[in-house]
Amino acid sequence: MSVFRPYAVIDGPRGQRWEIYVSRMPPPQWRRPARIERERYGRFATLVGLPRAILNRLLWPLFALPLAALAGMRSPTVRVEAMTHLPQREIFLWTTTRGRERYVADEIAAGLAVGAIAEPAGARYHGTAESRGLIRAPDGPPDPRA
């Protein structure tokens, strides 16, 4: 299994192409940019905010990725993600324990091939990326002209 290549690529019944990724490394938790209070610092707010911006945007990712890799090596939990990009982006997440990831990924692939969300034994389904707040749902119903 590779971090950069999918474990399996499955064609779904409605024409979507599913990619299944297996990973022990949890995604790093990105920091939200700190908001500078203009009232407190006045015209020096930009000067005070510059070091924070450099830390949050440039330096934190350099430390977050190695820390996530170390946490993944020690973790007994394995993430199995299934994602498709067309006709709309969807991402599903399951977690399982080490040693069961191939069984769980194969069962998920079989379920997606017939258009169902599998619930393999020994795995926990966490929902879609949308339900976990990772991507936003489109506002309102879909456009019928699209």
N, C-alpha and C positions, 0 to 999 in steps of 0.2 A: 504494500500500500504506500502510495506517495502522497505527500501533502499537497502537491501542486496539480496532480492529475486525479480525475474522478475514479472511484473504485469501479463503478459501472455506469454505462450510459444506456438508458431504456427509452424506447418509443412508446408513448402512451396511446390509448385508444382514440383520443381526440386530436391526434397529430402533434402533441407536444413532445419535446425531447427532454427527459429527466436525467440529471447528472447526480450521482450519489457519491458523497464525500465522507470518508471516515477519518477522524482526527482525534488525537488525545489532547491536543493543545486548545484550551479555551481561548476565544478571541479576547484581546486585551480590552480592559475597560478604559475608554477614552475619557479624558477630563473635559468637562464643559469649560469654555472660556470664562474667566472671572469677569464680572461686570464692575467697572470702575464708577464710583459715585462722583458725578461731576460737581455736585453741590459741596462735597467734602474737600475736593482737591482744586476746584476752580479751573483756572486755565492751565494748571500743571497736570491735569488728569491724563492727557496723552503721554506725557513724560513718565508718569507713575505706571501707566498701563503697559508701556513698552516691554519692560523686563518680564512681566507676567505673560504677555503674548508670546515672547520668545520661548519662555519655559514651556507653556502649554502647547504651542504649535510645532516647535522644532525639537526641543530636547526630550519632552516626555515620551514621544513615540520611540526614540532611541533606547529608552530604558524599558518601556512597556512590552515590547516584543520579546526580548530575552527573558524577562520575568515570566511572561506567559508560557514560553517554551520550558522553562524550569518547572513551573507549576504543572505543566502537562506531563512531564517525565515522571513526576511523583504521583500523579493522580491515578486512581484506579478506574476513573470514569472515562468512557469513550463516547464521543459525539458522532452521530450519524445524521448527516443532513442531505435532504433531497431537494434539488432546485431545478426550476425550469424558467426560461426567460421569455418564451413566446407561447401563446398569444398574450399572456401577461405574466409578470414575474411572481413566482410563488416559491416559498422556502419552508420546508417542514423539518422539524428537529426531533430526534430521538436520542436518549442516552442509555447506555448499557455498561456492563463491566468488561474489563479486559478478558480476552479469550472468547467472548461471545459475539464480537463485532462482525465477523464474517457471516455467521448464521443470521444475525439481525439484518445486515445489509442485503443479503440474498432474499430474505423474506420481504423486505421493503420493496426491493426491485420487482419481485413477483407480484406484489399487490399493486404497484404503480402501473405495471404492464397491462393489468385488467381494469384500471381506473379506480382502485380502492386504496384507502389509507390503511396500511397493515398495522396490526398491533402484535408484534412478535413477543413470545414469552421471554421474560428476562429483560425487557426493554421498557422504557417509559417514554410515552409520546408527550412532547411539550407544546405542540400546536404549530401555528404558522409564524413566520417572522412578523407578520402584521399584528397578530394577537400578542406577541411579545414586545411590540413597540419598536421593532427594528426598521420597518418600512411603513409608510403611511398608506392607508386605504384611499382609493380615489373618492373625491367628494361627489355625492349624489349617485344616481343610477348611471349605467354606461350609456354613451351616446349611441342611439340606434343607427345613425348614419355611418358610424365607423366600421 
